[in-house]
Amino acid sequence: MISFERPPCYRSYLLRFREVQSESAEFQTTWYFYLEDPDTGDHFTFSGLDALISFLNSQLGCAESSPPGRAV
């Protein structure tokens, strides 16, 4: 039988993302990502994939006593 020092962590998020194209001559594309915690209604906004992945990685070591942090 497996014994845990703390209960396993579980989080769920609704993910939305959108593409924004600049109006400059290069027509650069930027992606914006939005997470919503359905339990609390908290929203998290990220201005790129790297920031989103960094936030999700930080949640992998979550503990019940520490709610998710805000990220930009």
URHU-V767935 format. One record per residue. RES is the residue in three letters. D_LAST is the distance of its C-alpha to the last C-alpha in whole Angstrom. Layout:
# URHU-V767935
<<RES:D_LAST> <RES:D_LAST>>
This chain:
# URHU-V767935
<<MET:41> <ILE:37> <SER:36> <PHE:33> <GLU:32> <ARG:29> <PRO:29> <PRO:27> <CYS:23> <TYR:22> <ARG:19> <SER:19> <TYR:16> <LEU:17> <LEU:15> <ARG:15> <PHE:14> <ARG:15> <GLU:17> <VAL:17> <GLN:20> <SER:20> <GLU:23> <SER:24> <ALA:27> <GLU:25> <PHE:24> <GLN:20> <THR:18> <THR:15> <TRP:13> <TYR:10> <PHE:10> <TYR:10> <LEU:11> <GLU:13> <ASP:15> <PRO:19> <ASP:20> <THR:18> <GLY:17> <ASP:13> <HIS:11> <PHE:7> <THR:6> <PHE:5> <SER:7> <GLY:9> <LEU:11> <ASP:11> <ALA:7> <LEU:9> <ILE:12> <SER:10> <PHE:9> <LEU:12> <ASN:14> <SER:13> <GLN:15> <LEU:18> <GLY:19> <CYS:19> <ALA:21> <GLU:23> <SER:22> <SER:19> <PRO:16> <PRO:13> <GLY:10> <ARG:7> <ALA:4> <VAL:0>>
